[in-house]
Amino acid sequence: MNDTAYVVGVILAMGAVTFALRALPFVAARWLQRHAVVGRLGRFLPMAIMVLLLVHASVSMAQSHARGFWAEAVAVLLALGLQWWGRNALVSMAVATVVYVLLRM
């Protein structure tokens, strides 16, 4: 097999796998909607992932600044407070991000 055929074959195989992975949730939608474990994961997993990403980003940024973690703590507490008060994730993230950037200037 020459190099061109090999490269084309690999690209086609990657495209097929990518398409199958993207199409699988749509094909299995009925089964996924009825499954209890999937419903439970749908309620708790997005928040858990957001918390893990937030902790990782906050710790990483706090370690990279000599002034400590106070700006991260203020931004996280502000986001939590706004989310608790207003229940609007977009506003909470946007305001906390702006405040964080202003505190790090």
N, C-alpha and C positions, 0 to 999 in steps of 0.2 A: 504494500500500500504506500503510495507516495505521500509527501507531506501535505499537499493541498487537500487530497481526499480525507486524510486523517483529521485535519483542522475542520473541514466542513462537517465531517461526521461527529466530532466532539461538539461543535456549535449546535448542530441539530439535536443531539442527545440532551445537551443542557437546556435548550429551548423546550423540548418535550417535557423534561422533568419540571422545569419552572412553570409551564402551563398546567401540568397535572397538579402541582402543589397549590396553585392559585385557584383552580377549578374545584378542588376537593371540598372546601367548605360549602360551596353552592350545591354540589351533588349530594352531600350528606346533611343538608340543612334540616330536613324533616326529622331525621334520627337525632341530630344534635339538639333540637328544640325540645324533644321529649325526654332526653336523658337527664336524670337528676344531678349527676356529678357535674355535667357541663353547665347546668343552671347555677349550681352553687359556685363553680369557678367563675362564671360570668358576673356574679355579684361581688366577689372578693378579690379576684386576681388583678383587675385593673388598678385598684387602689394599692395593693401590695407592690405591684411593679412601680407605680409612681413614687411610693415611699422609698423603695430601694434606690431608685434613680436619684431622688432628692438627697438621701443620706450620702450616697456615693459622691455626687457632685459637690455637696456642701463640704464634706471632709476633704476632698481633693483641692477645692479652692481655698479652704482655710489653711491647709498646709503650705500652699504656695505663696501666702502673704505673710509678711513679718508682723503685721498688726493684729494677727489673731483671727478668731472666728466670729467676732461680734457682728459684722455686716451680714454674714450668712444667717446667724441666729435671728437678727431683726427681720430679715426678708422672709425666713421660714415662718416665724411667728405672725408676721403680717399676713402672709398668704393663708395660714390656718385661720386666723381671725376673720379675714374677709370671706373665706369660704364658709365658715360657720355662720356668719352673719347674713351674707347675701346669697349663698348657694349658687354662685356663678363662677365656674372654674376659670373661664377665660379672663374675666376681670381680676380674679384673685392672682392668677399667674402674671398678668400684664403689670398690675400695680406693684407686686412684689419684685418683679424683674427691674422695673424702672427705679424703684427705691434702692435695690441692691447695686445697680450700676451707679447711681448717684452717690451712694455711700463709699464705693470703691474708687471714686475719682480723687 
